[in-house]
Amino acid sequence: MRATRNRTVRRGAVLVLAAALALARAAHAGHGGVPAVALTEPEYLKWLLDSRQPVVVVDLRSPRDFRRGHLPGAVSVPLAELDRRFAEIPTQPMVVLYCRCPLEEAATAYSFLETKGYANHVVLQEGYDGWLKRRYPLDSRRD
């Protein structure tokens, strides 16, 4: 029992460390491509959700794609509507943005929120496809 608990604690510590490293790492392409963004790993987001940590997950995909399936607890704020609807996204706790788009598009949303005063937001590395690849659960309920 104690060995299992110790493994669980160690795994949690490793996930937290990996998340800290992922958050500290910024994606930045040369030649003015992708603006600097903070990224988080799908494993860390799953851990946050599983352990019921406060986090706001924002799906930037179309409403149709959102209805087909989204990350658990996600709210739909399509990228095309972000400039009008950003106030629906709380500034606290941590905000995780994701889509099924190139990093450049998610980085645009990230940068836009930064100009609006958001300081605790990240982009989900590999986006929706990375979540699916790991076979993590989806939710099909509308928010």
Beta strands, then each sheet from edge to edge (+ up, - down):
strand 1: 26-27
strand 2: 37-40
strand 3: 55-59
strand 4: 75-76
strand 5: 94-98
strand 6: 121-124
sheet 1: 1+ 2- 6- 5- 3- 4-
end
